Amino acid sequence: MKTFKSYITESGVGPHAMGYQMDNTINPAALANPVVVQRLNAYVGAVVSEQSKIVEDTMSNLRQKLMRVGLTFGQVPAFEGNSGSFSLPLSLFGGRFGKDENTPFEEFLDDDGISHNVEGGLSLNIMYEMTKANCYEITCKIA
């Protein structure tokens, strides 16, 4: 009869197999790293990959998924016409407010939490196009 320990070892479940399923070497909030932005773009592309009947639900789902890694964006404008595009600035963990070591006494630091690491900050570029089936095909990219 097999022991529980040998069963777990043979099935590939447990802490010894975790390295294959999880990548613990990358911080998703380190947006200055181009590998992080590339992986976030792949994640964003997967979230909006299906044709959307209700674009508000798709954008709400994208907002929810990005909030899991600390990224937020503002109000999404209405999708007007058969195609179009717009850009929404991103903020990390709601931005920064307060003081750091370089802030003068009478001033406060108030930014998006990204632009101090990435020149100009990052934005979510959204492009959409209506298909023949009256659904929207949405593509998004963080740049």
N, CA and C of each residue as an Amber inpcrd file, in Angstrom:
protein
   429
   0.8400000  -1.1760000   0.0000000   0.0000000   0.0000000   0.0000000
   0.8880000   1.2420000   0.0000000   0.4700000   2.2390000  -0.8010000
   1.2370000   3.4810000  -0.9050000   1.0130000   4.3610000   0.3090000
   2.0570000   5.0850000   0.6550000   1.8990000   6.0810000   1.7110000
   1.4250000   7.3880000   1.0740000   0.8680000   8.2230000   1.8780000
   0.3850000   9.5150000   1.3850000   1.5350000  10.3390000   0.8190000
   2.6780000  10.2890000   1.4720000   3.8390000  11.0590000   1.0320000
   4.3010000  10.6120000  -0.3570000   4.3290000   9.3150000  -0.6180000
   4.7480000   8.8410000  -1.9410000   3.7130000   9.2010000  -3.0030000
   2.4440000   9.1830000  -2.6690000   1.3930000   9.5790000  -3.6040000
   1.5570000  11.0460000  -4.0080000   1.8120000  11.9120000  -3.0330000
   2.0000000  13.3390000  -3.3000000   3.2450000  13.5610000  -4.1480000
   4.3240000  12.8340000  -3.8580000   5.5630000  12.9720000  -4.6020000
   5.3820000  12.5580000  -6.0610000   4.6830000  11.4670000  -6.3000000
   4.4720000  10.9690000  -7.6630000   3.5300000  11.8650000  -8.4670000
   2.5510000  12.4600000  -7.8240000   1.5530000  13.2450000  -8.5560000
   2.0520000  14.6430000  -8.9160000   3.1450000  15.0810000  -8.3440000
   3.6680000  16.4110000  -8.6750000   2.9740000  17.5210000  -7.9210000
   2.3260000  17.2210000  -6.8310000   1.6510000  18.2270000  -6.0100000
   2.4920000  18.4460000  -4.7730000   2.6160000  19.6800000  -4.3570000
   3.3560000  19.9630000  -3.1440000   4.3890000  21.0400000  -3.3760000
   5.1080000  21.3970000  -2.3190000   6.0560000  22.5040000  -2.4230000
   7.2220000  22.2350000  -3.3720000   7.5640000  20.9730000  -3.6030000
   8.6750000  20.6800000  -4.5050000   8.3290000  20.9840000  -5.9600000
   7.0470000  21.0240000  -6.3250000   6.6260000  21.2790000  -7.7010000
   6.1710000  22.7200000  -7.9210000   6.2190000  23.5640000  -6.9120000
   5.6970000  24.9190000  -7.0280000   6.5020000  25.7860000  -7.9800000
   7.7780000  25.5330000  -8.1490000   8.6010000  26.3420000  -9.0280000
   8.1470000  26.2960000 -10.4730000   7.5200000  25.2110000 -10.8720000
   7.0690000  25.0770000 -12.2460000   5.7620000  25.8230000 -12.4960000
   4.9800000  26.0400000 -11.4800000   3.6780000  26.6590000 -11.6590000
   3.6750000  28.1450000 -11.3430000   4.6030000  28.6060000 -10.5520000
   4.6180000  30.0060000 -10.1310000   5.9680000  30.6340000 -10.4510000
   5.9380000  31.8830000 -10.8620000   7.1660000  32.6220000 -11.1110000
   7.3150000  33.6560000 -10.0110000   8.1010000  33.3360000  -9.0170000
   8.2800000  34.2210000  -7.8670000   9.4230000  35.2060000  -8.0620000
  10.0260000  35.2300000  -9.2360000  11.2000000  36.0630000  -9.4350000
  10.8660000  37.4490000  -9.9730000   9.6170000  37.7490000 -10.2620000
   9.2730000  39.0230000 -10.8720000   8.2080000  39.7320000 -10.0440000
   8.3900000  41.0250000  -9.8620000   7.4510000  41.8420000  -9.1060000
   6.5310000  42.5470000 -10.0960000   5.2170000  42.2630000 -10.0940000
   4.3240000  42.8870000 -11.0730000   4.1640000  44.3970000 -10.8870000
   4.6040000  44.9480000  -9.7770000   4.5110000  46.3920000  -9.5500000
   5.7820000  47.1260000  -9.9800000   6.8130000  46.3970000 -10.4200000
   8.0610000  47.0140000 -10.8800000   7.9180000  47.3840000 -12.3500000
   7.1850000  48.4440000 -12.6230000   6.8230000  48.7960000 -13.9930000
   7.9670000  49.3940000 -14.8010000   9.1050000  49.6640000 -14.1880000
  10.2650000  50.1360000 -14.9350000  10.9160000  48.9860000 -15.6960000
  10.6250000  47.7570000 -15.3190000  11.1670000  46.5750000 -15.9710000
  10.3450000  46.2800000 -17.2280000  10.9490000  46.2700000 -18.4300000
  10.1770000  46.0170000 -19.6500000   9.5570000  44.6230000 -19.7060000
  10.1370000  43.6520000 -19.0120000   9.5670000  42.3050000 -18.9790000
   8.2270000  42.3330000 -18.2530000   8.1210000  43.1160000 -17.2010000
   6.8620000  43.2390000 -16.4550000   5.7850000  43.8510000 -17.3480000
   6.1230000  44.8960000 -18.0790000   5.1440000  45.5480000 -18.9610000
   4.7240000  44.5950000 -20.0690000   5.6650000  43.8200000 -20.6070000
   5.3290000  42.8450000 -21.6490000   4.3830000  41.7890000 -21.1100000
   4.6230000  41.2950000 -19.9080000   3.7400000  40.2820000 -19.3190000
   2.3800000  40.8650000 -18.9710000   2.3520000  42.1160000 -18.5170000
   1.0650000  42.7660000 -18.2570000   0.2710000  42.9580000 -19.5440000
   0.9640000  43.2820000 -20.6460000   0.2890000  43.4160000 -21.9280000
  -0.2920000  42.0870000 -22.3960000   0.4190000  40.9940000 -22.1540000
  -0.1130000  39.6790000 -22.4890000  -1.3500000  39.3790000 -21.6450000
  -1.3080000  39.7500000 -20.3790000  -2.4350000  39.5490000 -19.4650000
  -3.6360000  40.3860000 -19.8990000  -3.3980000  41.6540000 -20.2340000
  -4.4660000  42.5440000 -20.6800000  -5.0610000  42.0270000 -21.9870000
  -4.2120000  41.5670000 -22.8990000  -4.6920000  41.0170000 -24.1620000
  -5.5650000  39.7970000 -23.9750000  -5.2170000  38.9620000 -23.0020000
  -6.0240000  37.7730000 -22.7280000  -7.3780000  38.1480000 -22.1320000
  -7.4130000  39.1950000 -21.3210000  -8.6800000  39.6010000 -20.6910000
  -9.6680000  40.1220000 -21.7300000  -9.1980000  40.8730000 -22.7190000
 -10.1020000  41.4840000 -23.7090000 -10.0980000  40.7440000 -25.0440000
  -9.6080000  39.5080000 -25.0880000  -9.4200000  38.8090000 -26.3570000
 -10.7220000  38.4140000 -27.0480000 -11.7780000  38.1700000 -26.3150000
 -13.0350000  37.7660000 -26.9360000 -13.8150000  38.9750000 -27.4290000
 -14.6480000  38.7500000 -28.4510000 -15.4990000  39.8260000 -28.9210000
 -16.5110000  40.1700000 -27.8430000 -16.7850000  41.4400000 -27.6840000
 -17.6020000  41.9140000 -26.5770000 -18.9450000  42.4330000 -27.0730000
 -20.0040000  41.9160000 -26.4690000 -21.3380000  42.4330000 -26.7620000
 -21.6260000  43.6640000 -25.9210000 -21.1740000  43.6360000 -24.6850000
 -21.3810000  44.7530000 -23.7660000 -20.0010000  45.2550000 -23.3510000
 -19.5890000  46.3680000 -23.9380000 -18.2250000  46.8600000 -23.7150000
 -18.0170000  47.3290000 -22.2820000 -19.0520000  47.7960000 -21.6340000
 -18.9150000  48.2470000 -20.2490000 -18.5140000  47.0840000 -19.3470000
 -19.0750000  45.8910000 -19.6070000 -18.7040000  44.7250000 -18.8060000
 -17.2520000  44.3200000 -19.0490000 -16.8210000  44.3930000 -20.3020000
 -15.4350000  44.0570000 -20.6240000 -14.4670000  45.0200000 -19.9470000
 -14.7790000  46.3040000 -19.9840000 -13.8960000  47.2910000 -19.3700000
 -13.9170000  47.1760000 -17.8510000 -15.0740000  46.8440000 -17.2850000
 -15.1550000  46.6230000 -15.8440000 -14.3390000  45.4020000 -15.4420000
 -14.3830000  44.3550000 -16.2450000 -13.5980000  43.1570000 -15.9780000
 -12.1050000  43.4720000 -16.0720000 -11.7090000  44.2540000 -17.0830000
 -10.3090000  44.6460000 -17.2190000  -9.8580000  45.4810000 -16.0210000
 -10.6970000  46.4100000 -15.5890000 -10.3750000  47.2350000 -14.4110000
 -10.1530000  46.3540000 -13.1790000 -11.0450000  45.3870000 -12.9890000
 -10.9500000  44.4900000 -11.8400000  -9.6630000  43.6580000 -11.8890000
  -9.3210000  43.1500000 -13.0680000  -8.1180000  42.3270000 -13.2040000
  -6.8490000  43.1480000 -12.9810000  -6.8150000  44.3770000 -13.4980000
  -5.6250000  45.2130000 -13.3000000  -5.4940000  45.6810000 -11.8560000
  -6.6120000  45.8430000 -11.1670000  -6.5480000  46.2580000  -9.7680000
  -5.9010000  45.1860000  -8.8950000  -5.8950000  43.9530000  -9.3500000
  -5.2480000  42.8690000  -8.6020000  -3.7390000  43.0620000  -8.5130000
  -3.1580000  43.7570000  -9.4930000  -1.7260000  44.0470000  -9.4400000
  -1.4630000  45.4990000  -9.0810000  -2.4990000  46.2450000  -8.6970000
  -2.3290000  47.6030000  -8.1930000  -2.5030000  48.7040000  -9.2220000
  -2.8720000  48.3780000 -10.4510000  -3.0350000  49.3930000 -11.4890000
  -4.4920000  49.8300000 -11.6010000  -4.7010000  51.1290000 -11.6870000
  -6.0500000  51.6670000 -11.8560000  -6.0450000  52.6940000 -12.9900000
  -7.2280000  52.8760000 -13.5810000  -7.3820000  53.8930000 -14.6290000
  -8.7140000  54.5860000 -14.4210000  -8.8680000  55.7480000 -15.0430000
 -10.0410000  56.5870000 -14.8380000 -11.2680000  56.1110000 -15.5930000
 -12.2340000  57.0020000 -15.6940000 -13.4950000  56.7240000 -16.3720000
 -13.2570000  56.4350000 -17.8510000 -13.8770000  55.3720000 -18.3410000
 -13.7620000  54.9980000 -19.7460000 -14.8060000  55.7740000 -20.5430000
 -14.3830000  56.5080000 -21.5920000 -15.3680000  57.2290000 -22.4030000
 -16.2610000  56.2630000 -23.1850000 -17.3580000  56.7620000 -23.6890000
 -18.2950000  55.9370000 -24.4520000 -17.6560000  55.5050000 -25.7680000
 -17.9600000  54.2880000 -26.1800000 -17.4940000  53.7700000 -27.4580000
 -18.4620000  54.2780000 -28.5200000 -18.0370000  55.2570000 -29.2850000
 -18.9090000  55.8740000 -30.2820000 -18.4150000  55.5220000 -31.6710000
 -19.3320000  55.2470000 -32.5710000 -18.9740000  54.9300000 -33.9430000
 -18.5540000  53.4850000 -34.1000000 -18.1120000  53.1720000 -35.3220000
 -17.7170000  51.8010000 -35.6310000 -16.3010000  51.4720000 -35.1990000
 -15.4770000  52.4780000 -35.0330000 -14.1070000  52.2350000 -34.5750000
 -13.5730000  53.4950000 -33.9180000 -12.5420000  53.3080000 -33.1470000
 -11.9370000  54.4410000 -32.4730000 -10.8650000  53.9880000 -31.5130000
 -10.2580000  54.9460000 -30.8590000  -9.2330000  54.6360000 -29.8700000
  -9.1380000  55.7810000 -28.8760000  -8.6480000  55.4730000 -27.7110000
  -8.3850000  56.4800000 -26.6970000  -7.3500000  55.9400000 -25.7300000
  -6.8130000  56.8280000 -24.9330000  -5.7500000  56.5000000 -23.9990000
  -6.1440000  56.9520000 -22.6070000  -5.9430000  56.0750000 -21.6230000
  -6.2630000  56.3860000 -20.2300000  -4.9940000  56.2810000 -19.3890000
  -4.6340000  57.3300000 -18.6340000  -3.4400000  57.2450000 -17.7880000
  -3.6380000  56.2370000 -16.6530000  -2.5860000  55.5010000 -16.3520000
  -2.6060000  54.5030000 -15.2760000  -1.9830000  55.0800000 -14.0140000
  -2.4410000  54.5870000 -12.8730000  -1.7900000  54.9180000 -11.6120000
  -1.5370000  53.6200000 -10.8480000  -0.4880000  53.6070000 -10.0670000
  -0.1000000  52.4310000  -9.2980000  -0.4920000  52.6310000  -7.8460000
  -1.3140000  51.7430000  -7.3320000  -1.8030000  51.7920000  -5.9490000
  -2.4500000  53.1350000  -5.6110000  -3.1410000  53.7260000  -6.5700000
  -3.8400000  54.9800000  -6.3490000  -2.9500000  56.2090000  -6.3910000
  -1.6820000  56.0540000  -6.7030000  -0.7640000  57.1910000  -6.7710000
  -0.0680000  57.4430000  -5.4410000   0.7020000  58.5030000  -5.4070000
   1.4300000  58.8740000  -4.1860000   1.0040000  60.2600000  -3.7460000
   0.8690000  60.4230000  -2.4460000   0.6030000  61.7320000  -1.8630000
   1.3590000  61.8190000  -0.5580000   2.0270000  62.9240000  -0.3510000
   2.7630000  63.1070000   0.8930000   4.1150000  63.7340000   0.6540000
   5.1020000  63.2690000   1.3880000   6.4530000  63.8300000   1.3320000
   7.4510000  62.7090000   1.0860000   8.5170000  63.0620000   0.3970000
   9.6850000  62.1980000   0.3430000  10.9000000  63.0360000   0.7290000
  12.0820000  62.4980000   0.5690000  13.2660000  63.2030000   1.0540000
  13.5930000  64.4680000   0.2690000  13.0140000  64.6440000  -0.9330000
  13.3300000  65.8160000  -1.7610000  12.2130000  66.8530000  -1.8050000
  11.1160000  66.6340000  -1.1160000   9.9730000  67.5460000  -1.1750000
  10.1900000  68.7170000  -0.2210000  10.0350000  69.9650000  -0.7210000
  10.1630000  71.1190000   0.1710000   9.1030000  71.1110000   1.2780000
   9.3710000  71.8620000   2.3300000   8.5160000  71.8730000   3.5130000
   7.0740000  72.2740000   3.1960000   6.8850000  73.2730000   2.3620000
   5.5410000  73.7980000   2.1090000   4.8300000  73.1190000   0.9350000
   5.4270000  72.0960000   0.3360000   4.8320000  71.4060000  -0.8030000
   4.5630000  69.9400000  -0.4710000   3.6870000  69.3300000  -1.2730000
   3.3800000  67.9150000  -1.1380000   3.6510000  67.2060000  -2.4560000
   4.0170000  65.9640000  -2.3610000   4.2090000  65.1150000  -3.5160000
   2.8490000  64.5370000  -3.8960000   2.4450000  64.6740000  -5.1580000
   1.1560000  64.1600000  -5.6190000   1.3130000  63.7040000  -7.0640000
   1.4630000  62.3800000  -7.2760000   1.6200000  61.8620000  -8.6370000
   0.9420000  60.5020000  -8.7730000   1.1450000  59.8690000  -9.9250000
   0.4590000  58.6150000 -10.2340000   1.1400000  57.3760000  -9.6700000
   2.2880000  57.5120000  -9.0540000   2.9950000  56.3700000  -8.4890000
   3.8390000  55.6260000  -9.5080000   3.8020000  56.0490000 -10.7640000
   4.5560000  55.3850000 -11.8300000   5.6090000  56.3160000 -12.4230000
   5.2760000  57.5900000 -12.6020000   6.1460000  58.5080000 -13.3450000
   7.4810000  58.7700000 -12.6640000   7.6400000  58.4860000 -11.3890000
   8.9610000  58.6420000 -10.7780000   9.8950000  57.4940000 -11.1680000
   9.3440000  56.3730000 -11.6590000  10.1550000  55.2450000 -12.1340000
  10.1900000  55.1490000 -13.6530000   9.0730000  55.4730000 -14.3130000
   8.9690000  55.4030000 -15.7740000   8.7280000  56.8190000 -16.2840000
   9.6140000  57.3070000 -17.1230000   9.5210000  58.6730000 -17.6410000
   8.1760000  58.8970000 -18.3260000   7.3980000  59.8570000 -17.8500000
   6.1000000  60.1770000 -18.4360000   4.9590000  59.2960000 -17.9690000
   5.2350000  58.2910000 -17.1820000   4.1830000  57.3990000 -16.7020000
   3.7640000  56.4010000 -17.7620000   2.7160000  55.6500000 -17.4560000
   2.1730000  54.6600000 -18.3800000   0.7050000  54.9480000 -18.6210000
   0.2110000  54.5020000 -19.7610000  -1.2070000  54.6610000 -20.0570000
  -1.7290000  53.3960000 -20.7190000  -3.0290000  53.2140000 -20.6220000
  -3.7140000  52.0870000 -21.2340000  -4.3010000  52.5830000 -22.5490000
  -3.7670000  52.0960000 -23.6570000  -4.2410000  52.4830000 -24.9770000
  -5.2880000  51.4760000 -25.4350000  -6.4910000  51.9470000 -25.7030000
  -7.6120000  51.0950000 -26.0600000  -8.0360000  51.4110000 -27.4900000
  -8.1090000  50.3800000 -28.3160000  -8.6090000  50.5080000 -29.6880000
  -9.7960000  49.5690000 -29.8310000 -10.8170000  50.0140000 -30.5310000
 -12.0010000  49.1750000 -30.7070000 -12.5120000  49.2720000 -32.1360000
 -13.1900000  48.2190000 -32.5490000 -13.7800000  48.1640000 -33.8820000
 -15.0140000  47.2760000 -33.8250000 -16.0800000  47.7250000 -34.4680000
 -17.3090000  46.9410000 -34.5010000 -17.2060000  45.8950000 -35.6090000
 -17.6000000  44.6690000 -35.3030000 -17.5610000  43.5800000 -36.2740000
 -18.8850000  43.5040000 -37.0240000 -18.9580000  42.5720000 -37.9770000
 -20.1840000  42.3800000 -38.7460000 -21.3280000  41.8840000 -37.8730000
 -21.0050000  41.2320000 -36.7690000 -22.0190000  40.6890000 -35.8640000
 -22.4570000  41.7170000 -34.8220000 -22.0980000  42.9970000 -35.0150000
 -22.4370000  44.0910000 -34.1000000 -21.8500000  43.8970000 -32.7080000
 -20.7200000  43.2390000 -32.6310000 -19.9560000  43.1120000 -31.3910000
 -18.7080000  43.9730000 -31.5500000 -18.0990000  44.3180000 -30.4470000
 -16.8660000  45.1090000 -30.4820000 -15.6710000  44.1880000 -30.3020000
 -14.6710000  44.4200000 -31.1290000 -13.3890000  43.7680000 -30.9500000
 -12.4630000  44.8000000 -30.3240000 -11.9970000  44.5140000 -29.1250000
 -11.2190000  45.4830000 -28.3480000  -9.7820000  44.9680000 -28.2310000
  -8.8340000  45.8800000 -28.4490000  -7.4330000  45.5710000 -28.1850000
  -6.8850000  46.6480000 -27.2440000  -6.1180000  46.2180000 -26.2810000
  -5.5490000  47.1290000 -25.2840000  -4.0570000  46.8730000 -25.1590000
  -3.3390000  47.9390000 -24.8650000  -1.8950000  47.8250000 -24.6550000
  -1.4520000  48.8660000 -23.6380000  -0.6050000  48.4510000 -22.7370000
  -0.0090000  49.3720000 -21.7640000   1.2750000  49.9120000 -22.3730000
   1.3620000  51.2300000 -22.4700000   2.5650000  51.8480000 -23.0420000
   2.8950000  53.1170000 -22.2930000
